[in-house]
Amino acid sequence: MTMDIEEFERVEDGGSDLSTSEAIVKFLLENSEQAWKRGEIAEKINRDPNTVGTNLSRLKERGLVRHRKNHWAITDNHHQLVEAVRFSNTLSTLNETVGPLIESEEEAKAWSNAQPERTHRSVSDGDEAAETIENGVDNGDDE
């Protein structure tokens, strides 16, 4: 059976300029009434199941998806999702305006290695003043 060349081109790259994480979030959001297995998500978004699995784990760490047993679903925290989309859109705009922020694999590794191992105090539930003192950081607030 033959295929139109335009359809062929769309199928080859998944028909999208979305990253795997973006494609996962988009798919799960569009299908938010169900939970899906990793392989099902991979098939629906036309991506490698191992890549999908890695991205699902990262999305879970960011609070954008939920995971129970073998199934995944979009988060029920809509504020978290809106903020993530807003951030992604901002990065896309910056990328279009000034060019890519990371231009090589070496730079990408350096950025990845520089990621903090724990959440910044501004997004955690801890006592900010106590944590500032524990970390030896002067936040400039004199009483």
Protein Blocks (a to p, Z undefined) as FASTA:
>chain_A
ZZdfklmmmmmnoopabdfklmmmmmmmmmmmbccdfklmmmmnopafklmmmmmmmmmm
nopaccehjbccddfblklmmmmmmmmmmmmmmmmmnopfblbfklmmmmmmmpcfbdcf
klmcbdfklmmmmnopaehiaZZ
